[in-house]
Amino acid sequence: MAMLYQLIVYVPAGDAENLKEALFAAGAGKYENYDRCSWECGGRGQFRPLRGANPAIGSIDTVEYVEEIKIETLCSVENLKKVLRALKENHPYEEPAYGVIELKTLEDFK
């Protein structure tokens, strides 16, 4: 099995479906005989734009609270750069909060 990564990203609730579509179109969410695989949950994010920022939401030096969705999906090593480019191009934030984790499966421990 090809090396898999888990992509975790936080996005304003109103932008979650559009971002998922872009990630799936770039190759995220595929696992064996399934595609468009993801998991999500809602929560409240916060941030404070500092001087020099160009925030899509909020004002400089003011803490902003946003209802966000945490999206988790899978990505092969072959598609990872394309998926991350799609994330950056389609996320509404100037600096999206995301992380990538290398996954291990049972086959990795033989």
C-alpha positions as CSV (number, residue, x, y, z in Angstrom):
1,M,0.0,0.0,0.0
2,A,1.2,3.5,-0.8
3,M,2.3,5.8,2.0
4,L,-0.7,7.7,3.4
5,Y,-0.9,11.0,5.2
6,Q,-3.7,12.5,7.3
7,L,-4.5,16.1,6.5
8,I,-6.2,18.1,9.3
9,V,-7.5,21.6,8.5
10,Y,-9.6,24.2,10.3
11,V,-12.0,26.3,8.1
12,P,-14.9,28.7,8.8
13,A,-18.1,26.6,8.8
14,G,-19.5,28.4,5.7
15,D,-16.5,27.5,3.7
16,A,-16.1,23.8,4.6
17,E,-18.0,22.3,1.7
18,N,-16.1,24.3,-0.9
19,L,-12.8,23.5,0.6
20,K,-13.6,19.8,0.8
21,E,-14.6,19.8,-2.9
22,A,-11.2,21.4,-3.8
23,L,-9.3,18.9,-1.7
24,F,-11.2,15.9,-3.2
25,A,-10.6,17.3,-6.7
26,A,-6.9,17.4,-6.0
27,G,-6.8,13.8,-4.9
28,A,-7.5,13.8,-1.2
29,G,-10.0,11.4,0.5
30,K,-9.1,8.3,-1.5
31,Y,-8.7,5.0,0.4
32,E,-8.6,1.6,-1.3
33,N,-12.1,1.2,-3.0
34,Y,-13.5,4.5,-1.5
35,D,-13.2,8.2,-2.3
36,R,-14.4,11.5,-0.8
37,C,-13.6,10.1,2.6
38,S,-13.4,12.7,5.4
39,W,-14.4,13.3,9.0
40,E,-15.4,16.6,10.5
41,C,-16.6,18.3,13.7
42,G,-17.5,21.8,14.7
43,G,-15.9,24.1,17.2
44,R,-14.9,27.7,17.9
45,G,-11.5,28.9,16.7
46,Q,-9.8,32.1,17.8
47,F,-6.9,34.3,16.5
48,R,-5.6,37.8,16.7
49,P,-4.3,39.4,13.6
50,L,-1.0,41.3,14.2
51,R,0.4,44.3,12.5
52,G,1.4,43.3,8.9
53,A,-1.5,40.7,8.6
54,N,-4.2,40.9,6.0
55,P,-7.0,39.1,7.7
56,A,-10.0,37.8,5.7
57,I,-12.0,38.0,9.0
58,G,-11.3,40.3,11.9
59,S,-9.3,43.4,12.6
60,I,-5.6,44.0,13.5
61,D,-4.9,43.6,17.3
62,T,-8.4,42.3,18.0
63,V,-9.1,38.7,19.1
64,E,-11.6,37.2,16.7
65,Y,-13.8,34.1,17.4
66,V,-15.1,32.0,14.5
67,E,-17.3,29.0,14.2
68,E,-15.1,26.5,12.4
69,I,-15.1,23.0,11.1
70,K,-12.2,20.7,11.6
71,I,-11.8,18.5,8.5
72,E,-9.7,15.3,8.5
73,T,-9.0,13.4,5.3
74,L,-6.4,11.0,3.8
75,C,-3.9,11.7,1.1
76,S,-1.4,9.6,-0.8
77,V,2.2,10.8,-1.0
78,E,1.7,11.2,-4.8
79,N,-1.1,13.7,-4.3
80,L,0.2,15.5,-1.2
81,K,1.7,18.6,-2.8
82,K,-1.3,19.0,-5.2
83,V,-3.7,18.7,-2.2
84,L,-1.7,21.2,-0.1
85,R,-1.7,23.7,-3.0
86,A,-5.5,23.3,-3.4
87,L,-5.8,23.9,0.4
88,K,-3.8,27.2,0.2
89,E,-5.6,28.3,-3.0
90,N,-9.1,27.6,-1.7
91,H,-9.0,28.4,2.0
92,P,-10.3,31.8,2.9
93,Y,-7.7,32.6,5.5
94,E,-4.4,34.3,4.8
95,E,-2.7,31.7,6.9
96,P,-4.7,28.5,7.1
97,A,-4.3,26.3,10.2
98,Y,-3.5,22.8,9.0
99,G,-1.2,19.8,9.7
100,V,-0.1,16.7,8.0
101,I,0.6,13.4,9.8
102,E,2.3,10.3,8.3
103,L,0.0,7.3,8.9
104,K,1.0,3.7,9.6
105,T,-1.2,0.7,9.0
106,L,-1.1,-2.9,10.0
107,E,1.0,-3.7,6.9
108,D,3.8,-1.4,8.2
109,F,4.3,-3.6,11.3
110,K,5.0,-7.0,9.6
